[in-house]
């Protein structure tokens, strides 16, 4: 008891001493040692509240009660609370007994109907994944996003049975969101804005809803990709007509709104994770990301670890920072990280120049088109404004209407949104817009619902149009053009390609873990859309549509969330790691021409750093043969071997770690992950070697023999022992050892080379593929 009282006194002393220093307040997430609560307090919340309230009676009697500084308490995915503090207070709180750590909050951003069919999930398919899992009807997918528009047909509950008995969640009423907004499809809805308002002040309720209702569109879109019902007819402004359906049309949905006009705040995201796991979700879908930091400072990694520890599968978007390397986010090994690919469908809208040349482009503009056969004057925005840079990007107020009126305007990508540029051109009197990629964007094209006749062209096309404008302006025939909208094109080859924007490896935090894990459709995806948001997402757009076409790893992530729900429904005993393993080892890397998938940005072949294990193949994932399983203990060993301190690890895992056994696991690369990745620093060495130990569990046929095929990375020697795995029963585990030897290569200082191969196990029915990646780095 004496110890408990000392704890309490030290907690109170800290706050009275530091309140006066509360200058620049910001939100911090506080990790608490759960069993250090003094026994005088009935609950942990009483402990936190009392400690904070002690301040208001002495220092801030006139201000709000100090409890208002506590934003959220957490007790499922980890133990602690979030609170507004000055840096000095945060620093002193760190020293208080019972406090494990204090980290500043990050602000995250969103990473913004043929996909079920393209993935092989057809409604008419009576024997495949959808049939076997009764479409995932007892599974719950929690979508942490911008909320939901519950009235959409994608969320109707026709023919669904009662809400699963295990469900503990609720439908929280709020602004324009009565508790009756939920049904047997949307079975839960909550919103979290404490962190958002602590930083930005009270929200403007004329611009956003203080409820789970979606005023952005992103959350409605992602939720319907994961688990939207069959809706016919579906289209956006006449494009992509057909049946719209999510990956798991009968799975239940729960919406957790954490993203607001100023972003998605960590303290709110953690509160959503905490609630979702306590409510009983089976899958968490998170299309949100930020900068990569060590896992103990990363709230998404911490929330996801707690979820995974409770058996919840977490899929997260890889980010839209591609095509550059080291751009992948959400990289923790207990998260399934999803990049984006294209489907075999596009929306051609080509630019015909006055000289007869045709420049390929894409668009889902659905309004009145340009007059057929007529050519319009064409100008480059960068040569018509006072400030060439602002006008080239078609920024607000940068275009001179006297130059722009009645013309098609070429704008460069960057700074403001693609749809906003069209609005700027329209307001200045322009009749159409061509949006040109910069060098960094390469040839990657995204179709948008523009507010005027407009199309997007690649970097090469943009250069060609600029050259034509420049040459024609000096000749007797001034530059002209038109845009020809060709609607929806199916059966596109090659497909899939890796989307230009999709974030790429290597993994900035743990190079030994290949990320992204897989890619899924994320380019020009049709899904549900709210009623009061125009399809272009800009305020001036008064058009309304039930569905919208968006692109981003945000759209790829819920494809995996939905498929994970189907796999969990078919295999209730599978862990989150088992589900990810099935998705990875059955993924494919060849396109519909039978060749390696291309990188949309360059037109060249893509690599493991772009697609990870490959493009998801749901049907094959249903029956993978072997799985690479993992437990929370394995992740702790991984963190120990990554040189995280015991305190760091406790912040992630909620438990005291014993790192003495971790050394037995060997090095970081021995985490039982489906992919294998090694990094060698060439400090004057000529030869390098490493090994990987892996354990596979038989989930295929009871009596089966798997033989290995080694596809070594170029210039390496790879051996696998044993070369044959003989299984006698289901659930049996067997180990194998992979040895890798590589020779040094000539590299300039600071550069590296990546070589990839694969380890493939096959029993005649199943093929289990593990990517094998070697990176040789020349130090500076």
Secondary structure, DSSP 8 states (H G I E B T S, - for coil): -HHHHHHHHHHHHHHHHHGGG--SEEEEEEEE-GGG--TT-SSHHHHHHHHHHHHHHHT-TTSS-GGGGEEEEE-SSSSEEEEEEEHHHHHHHTTSTTEEEEEE--EEEE----HHHHTT--TT-SSSHHHHTGGGTT-EEEEEES-B-TTSGGG--TT--S--TT----B--BTTB-GGG--SSEEEEEE--HHHHHHH-S--TTTS-SSSB-SSSHHHHHHHHHH---EEEEEETTEEEEEE--SSTTSEEEEEE-EETTEEEHHHHHHHHHHHHHHT-SEEEE-EE-----GGG-HHHHHHHHHHHTT-EEEEE--S-TTSTT------TTSEEEEEE--SEE-BEEEEETTS-EE-EE----S----TT--EEEEEGGGSSSSHHHHHTT-TT-S-HHHHTTSEEEEE-SSS-HHHHHHHHHHTT-SEEEEE--TTTTT-------SSEEEEE-HHHHHHHHHHHHHHHTSSS--EEEEEE---EES-SS---B-TTS---S-SS-TTS-SS-EEEE-SSEEEE--SSS-TT--TT-----SEEEE-SHHHHHHHHHHHHHHHHHH-TT--HHHHHHHHHHT-B-B-TTSSB-BBTTTSSB--HHHHTT-B--HHHHTT-SEE----HHHHHHHHHHTT--HHHHHHHHSS---TTTGGGG-SGGGS--SSEEEEEE-SS-SEEEEEEEEEEEE-S-SSEEEEEEEE--TTEEEEEESSEEEE-STT-EEEEEEEEEEE-----TT-EEEEEEEEEEE-SS-EEEEEEEEEEE---
